[in-house]
Every structure is written in C-alpha cells, then in structure tokens.
C-alpha cells in the first residue's frame, strides 16, 4: 500500500490495479480494510478504527483514492464530491486516435447491473443519466495515444463507456471493446490528479499519482507529454 498524503482527517492512497476500494460480492479483502489496519497498527488504536470511503475507483483502474479518518471530514467530502467541488483528472492510453484532439463528450448512460456494464447514447433514453467529460490529446507513439480526461459527472464506468462510444476503448479494457487484455489484468486508466479544498483546514490539496510501475508505455507517453 502506497500512502500519498495523510493528516488527522484524511488519508490518500495510490490504489494498485486489481485492488477493490470497498468490499463486494467477491469477498476479496478491500483497500479500505488494509488502510484501517495500517492506521490501527501505526497509532496503536484499540477497538474499531473509523474510515470513510468518499469515492471509488474500478478494480482494473490505478490511482488516487481519498479516505476520511473522521466523520466530519467524510460528511463534508461527500458534499464536495456531490457538488462537483473536487477536481478529478484522469489519464488513459487508447489505440485509436480520437476524432478531435480535444473535445467535450456528452452522452446519456444506462447501467446494466447484471452485466456490470454501462451503455452510452447520444439521446436520452429511459433510465439513463446525463454524463459529461472533457478530454485532450497529450502525446502519441507509433501505436498509442495518451489522453487527459476531466470528469464533469460521476457515472458508472463513465470514462470507459464514453471513450468506447467514440471508437477509442481504453487499452486492456475487454469489457468495452479493446482487443486484448493487459498483462496485469488492468486497464490503462489512471486516476492521475486530485485537487480540492481540505474539508476541515481549508488548505488546497493538489496531488498527482505516480506512474504505474514497470510500464514502459506509460513512461514513454508521459515523457512525450512533458509537463502538460
């Protein structure tokens, strides 16, 4: 487990591919429990440790996850995420160059619980929710392209679904149409940066995730992108 930031109210962790943030029907041990145990041991806390989950990342996605160590911080964080006061920036590697080098995508997303998959439509359909994101092309290699994405809404599998809808499924994302899996079983989507006002102290928190380890393509494209 890699801790990127910690204070009395927050702990921000760099989630690895394959980890789940909260418990699910698989029964796999979630990252939230790992963080709780780490806090319990570090501070020799007797009894239960409070840890609130403010948002989630899909299992095959790596990057920054914010947890709350106090109920006050959690309540305020929940409001901030709901109201769009947390800036979340992602990076994704795709094989197909997008139609435009920068664009805002607007779709209506429907979620199929049984398939654990979302479907994007350009028109509103029954039980769909409006989904919006902006992307820009940062760098290209011979075969792949690095995109930076900012979410304006937070729908199920939103980035994966919307990029697939414009013909650009994320590298490794079999569920949304990419041709083959990544060696680590993940997808090439990184919760790259998070920026928000601390819910208790009011200071600006602005953090960037480390690159996925031992991944030459991430390193190459990030190097080409420079400090954009």
MILO-589618 format. One record per residue (C-alpha): z, x, y; residue in one letter; residue number from 1. Coordinates in Angstrom, 2 decimals, always signed. Each point is the difference from the previous one (the first is absolute). Layout:
<recs>
zz | xx | yy | resn | resi
Z | X | Y | A | NUM
...
</recs>
This chain:
<recs>
zz | xx | yy | resn | resi
+0.00 | +0.00 | +0.00 | X | 1
-1.01 | +1.33 | +3.41 | X | 2
+2.06 | -1.11 | +3.01 | X | 3
-1.87 | +0.25 | +3.30 | X | 4
+2.69 | -1.40 | +2.33 | X | 5
+3.61 | -1.15 | -0.26 | X | 6
+2.76 | -1.16 | +2.35 | X | 7
+2.92 | -2.44 | -0.23 | X | 8
-2.28 | -3.04 | +0.01 | X | 9
-3.35 | +1.04 | -1.49 | X | 10
-1.44 | +2.09 | -2.78 | X | 11
-3.75 | +0.61 | -0.18 | X | 12
-1.50 | +1.29 | -3.22 | X | 13
-3.40 | +1.36 | -1.00 | X | 14
-0.89 | -2.18 | -2.99 | X | 15
-2.03 | +1.58 | -2.79 | X | 16
-2.89 | -1.65 | -1.81 | X | 17
+1.28 | -2.11 | -2.91 | X | 18
+3.41 | -0.79 | +1.46 | X | 19
+0.98 | -3.60 | +0.72 | X | 20
+2.00 | -0.73 | +3.14 | X | 21
+1.96 | -2.95 | -1.44 | X | 22
+0.68 | -1.17 | -3.54 | X | 23
-2.71 | -2.10 | -1.64 | X | 24
-0.80 | -1.58 | -3.36 | X | 25
-0.93 | +3.40 | -1.50 | X | 26
+3.67 | +0.95 | -0.07 | X | 27
-0.82 | +3.48 | +1.36 | X | 28
+2.71 | +1.61 | +2.12 | X | 29
-0.91 | -0.57 | +3.67 | X | 30
+0.12 | +2.48 | +2.85 | X | 31
+2.65 | -2.15 | +1.70 | X | 32
+2.41 | +0.71 | -2.86 | X | 33
-0.78 | +3.74 | +0.11 | X | 34
+0.78 | +0.04 | +3.73 | X | 35
+3.23 | -1.98 | -0.54 | X | 36
+1.15 | +2.45 | -2.64 | X | 37
-0.85 | +2.95 | +2.25 | X | 38
+2.09 | -1.48 | +2.85 | X | 39
+2.87 | -0.78 | -2.37 | X | 40
+0.08 | +3.57 | -1.29 | X | 41
-0.60 | +1.77 | +3.32 | X | 42
+2.77 | -1.86 | +1.81 | X | 43
+2.27 | -0.55 | -3.04 | X | 44
+0.02 | -3.73 | +0.68 | X | 45
+2.11 | -2.14 | -2.34 | X | 46
-1.34 | -3.42 | -0.97 | X | 47
-3.33 | -1.49 | +1.01 | X | 48
-2.29 | +1.61 | +2.57 | X | 49
-1.88 | -2.23 | +2.43 | X | 50
-3.73 | +0.68 | +0.20 | X | 51
-2.47 | -2.44 | +1.52 | X | 52
-3.74 | +0.03 | -0.67 | X | 53
-1.85 | -0.64 | +3.26 | X | 54
-3.55 | +0.21 | -1.39 | X | 55
-1.87 | +1.06 | -3.14 | X | 56
-2.87 | +2.12 | -1.21 | X | 57
-2.08 | -0.77 | -3.09 | X | 58
+0.76 | +2.07 | -3.11 | X | 59
-3.24 | +2.05 | +0.17 | X | 60
+0.47 | +0.84 | +3.70 | X | 61
+1.89 | +3.03 | +1.38 | X | 62
+1.67 | +0.44 | +3.37 | X | 63
+2.84 | -0.99 | +2.30 | X | 64
+2.48 | -2.76 | -0.85 | X | 65
+2.86 | -1.04 | +2.29 | X | 66
+3.34 | -1.12 | -1.44 | X | 67
+3.00 | -1.32 | +1.94 | X | 68
+3.48 | +1.35 | -0.72 | X | 69
+1.77 | -2.75 | +1.98 | X | 70
-0.43 | -3.77 | +0.18 | X | 71
-0.37 | +0.20 | +3.78 | X | 72
-2.92 | +2.42 | -0.31 | X | 73
-1.62 | -2.11 | -2.72 | X | 74
+0.15 | -3.24 | +1.99 | X | 75
-1.56 | +1.67 | +3.04 | X | 76
-2.62 | +1.84 | -2.06 | X | 77
-1.02 | -3.24 | -1.71 | X | 78
-0.58 | -1.57 | +3.41 | X | 79
-1.95 | +3.05 | +1.20 | X | 80
-2.31 | +0.00 | -3.02 | X | 81
-0.49 | -3.77 | +0.33 | X | 82
-0.79 | +0.23 | +3.72 | X | 83
-2.39 | +2.95 | -0.34 | X | 84
+2.28 | +2.45 | +1.79 | X | 85
-0.45 | +2.69 | -2.67 | X | 86
-3.21 | +2.02 | +0.19 | X | 87
-1.24 | +0.79 | -3.51 | X | 88
-2.93 | +2.39 | -0.35 | X | 89
-1.64 | +0.65 | -3.35 | X | 90
-2.63 | +2.43 | -1.21 | X | 91
-2.44 | -0.75 | -2.80 | X | 92
-2.75 | +1.85 | -1.81 | X | 93
-3.13 | -2.00 | -0.83 | X | 94
-3.29 | +0.98 | -1.64 | X | 95
-2.24 | -2.39 | +1.93 | X | 96
-0.30 | +0.70 | +3.72 | X | 97
+0.96 | -3.16 | +1.91 | X | 98
-2.71 | -1.89 | +1.95 | X | 99
+1.55 | +1.10 | +3.32 | X | 100
+1.98 | +3.14 | +0.83 | X | 101
+2.68 | -2.18 | +1.61 | X | 102
+0.57 | -3.73 | -0.21 | X | 103
+2.54 | -2.81 | -0.14 | X | 104
-0.20 | -2.09 | -3.17 | X | 105
+0.99 | -3.66 | -0.04 | X | 106
+0.18 | -1.87 | -3.30 | X | 107
+1.86 | -2.87 | -1.59 | X | 108
+1.87 | +1.20 | -3.06 | X | 109
+0.93 | -2.10 | -3.02 | X | 110
+2.44 | +1.34 | -2.56 | X | 111
-0.35 | -0.63 | -3.74 | X | 112
+3.51 | +0.43 | -1.43 | X | 113
-1.16 | +0.01 | -3.62 | X | 114
-2.46 | +2.84 | +0.57 | X | 115
+2.23 | +1.71 | +2.61 | X | 116
-3.10 | +0.30 | +2.15 | X | 117
-1.15 | -1.17 | +3.42 | X | 118
-3.42 | -1.28 | +1.01 | X | 119
-1.52 | +0.27 | +3.49 | X | 120
-2.25 | -2.55 | +1.64 | X | 121
-1.65 | +0.08 | +3.43 | X | 122
+0.81 | -3.72 | +0.36 | X | 123
+3.31 | -1.77 | -0.32 | X | 124
+0.49 | -1.50 | -3.46 | X | 125
+2.87 | -2.09 | -1.41 | X | 126
+3.27 | +1.94 | -0.42 | X | 127
-1.40 | +3.07 | +1.76 | X | 128
+1.69 | +2.06 | +2.71 | X | 129
-1.61 | +1.76 | +2.92 | X | 130
-0.15 | +3.79 | -0.47 | X | 131
-0.98 | +2.60 | +2.57 | X | 132
-0.20 | +3.79 | +0.05 | X | 133
-1.75 | +2.70 | +2.00 | X | 134
-1.49 | +3.13 | -1.52 | X | 135
-1.78 | +3.13 | +1.18 | X | 136
-1.84 | +2.73 | -1.86 | X | 137
+1.83 | +3.33 | +0.33 | X | 138
-1.99 | +2.37 | -2.21 | X | 139
-2.59 | +0.21 | -2.77 | X | 140
-0.76 | +2.34 | -2.89 | X | 141
-3.14 | -0.05 | -2.14 | X | 142
+1.21 | -2.98 | -2.01 | X | 143
+3.07 | -1.52 | +1.68 | X | 144
+1.21 | -1.28 | +3.35 | X | 145
+3.48 | -0.02 | +1.55 | X | 146
+0.95 | -3.13 | +1.93 | X | 147
+3.00 | -0.68 | +2.22 | X | 148
+1.18 | -3.60 | -0.09 | X | 149
+2.42 | -1.94 | +2.16 | X | 150
+1.27 | -3.33 | -1.29 | X | 151
+0.32 | -2.96 | +2.36 | X | 152
+1.30 | -2.31 | -2.75 | X | 153
+1.82 | +0.69 | -3.26 | X | 154
-1.71 | -1.85 | -2.85 | X | 155
+0.09 | +0.67 | -3.74 | X | 156
-2.29 | +2.95 | -0.86 | X | 157
-1.50 | -0.43 | +3.46 | X | 158
-1.57 | +3.44 | +0.56 | X | 159
-1.26 | +0.20 | -3.58 | X | 160
-1.50 | -3.47 | +0.17 | X | 161
-1.57 | +0.24 | +3.46 | X | 162
-1.60 | +3.42 | -0.56 | X | 163
-1.43 | -1.23 | -3.31 | X | 164
-1.41 | -3.03 | +1.85 | X | 165
-2.17 | +2.30 | +2.18 | X | 166
-1.17 | +1.98 | -3.04 | X | 167
+2.51 | +2.85 | +0.32 | X | 168
+2.56 | -0.24 | -2.82 | X | 169
+2.67 | +2.70 | +0.15 | X | 170
-0.43 | +2.98 | -2.32 | X | 171
+1.75 | -0.71 | -3.29 | X | 172
+0.49 | -3.72 | +0.65 | X | 173
-1.48 | -1.57 | -3.14 | X | 174
+1.48 | -3.41 | +0.87 | X | 175
-2.13 | -0.20 | +3.14 | X | 176
-3.22 | +1.44 | -1.36 | X | 177
+0.18 | +3.80 | +0.00 | X | 178
-1.83 | +1.46 | -2.99 | X | 179
+2.69 | +2.22 | -1.50 | X | 180
+3.71 | +0.67 | +0.22 | X | 181
+1.74 | +2.96 | +1.61 | X | 182
+1.62 | +2.54 | -2.36 | X | 183
+3.51 | -1.03 | +1.12 | X | 184
-0.70 | -3.72 | -0.44 | X | 185
+0.40 | -0.63 | +3.72 | X | 186
-2.45 | -0.85 | +2.73 | X | 187
-0.98 | +2.15 | +2.98 | X | 188
+1.95 | -2.03 | +2.55 | X | 189
+2.84 | +1.62 | +1.95 | X | 190
+2.57 | -1.65 | +2.27 | X | 191
-0.63 | +2.86 | +2.40 | X | 192
+2.04 | -0.75 | +3.11 | X | 193
+2.68 | -2.40 | +1.20 | X | 194
+1.10 | -0.46 | +3.60 | X | 195
+2.70 | -2.32 | +1.31 | X | 196
+3.05 | -0.23 | +2.23 | X | 197
+3.20 | +0.64 | -1.94 | X | 198
+1.60 | -3.42 | -0.58 | X | 199
+3.48 | +1.20 | +1.01 | X | 200
-0.23 | +3.12 | +2.18 | X | 201
-3.23 | -0.91 | +1.79 | X | 202
-1.55 | +3.46 | -0.42 | X | 203
-3.65 | +0.33 | -0.99 | X | 204
-0.60 | +0.77 | -3.69 | X | 205
-3.46 | +1.47 | -0.64 | X | 206
-0.52 | +1.53 | -3.44 | X | 207
-2.96 | +1.26 | -2.01 | X | 208
-0.15 | +0.20 | -3.79 | X | 209
-0.79 | +3.25 | -1.78 | X | 210
-3.34 | +0.11 | -1.82 | X | 211
-0.09 | -0.91 | -3.70 | X | 212
+0.82 | +3.25 | -1.86 | X | 213
-2.63 | +1.98 | -1.89 | X | 214
-2.85 | -2.17 | +1.24 | X | 215
-2.89 | +2.14 | +1.25 | X | 216
-2.00 | -2.95 | +1.32 | X | 217
+2.85 | -1.23 | +2.23 | X | 218
+0.46 | +3.57 | +1.27 | X | 219
-3.73 | +0.49 | +0.65 | X | 220
-0.53 | -3.26 | +1.88 | X | 221
+3.23 | +0.34 | +1.99 | X | 222
-1.02 | +3.52 | +1.01 | X | 223
-3.39 | -1.31 | +1.13 | X | 224
+1.69 | -2.78 | +1.99 | X | 225
+2.17 | +2.47 | +1.91 | X | 226
+2.71 | -1.49 | +2.23 | X | 227
-1.62 | -3.39 | +0.58 | X | 228
</recs>
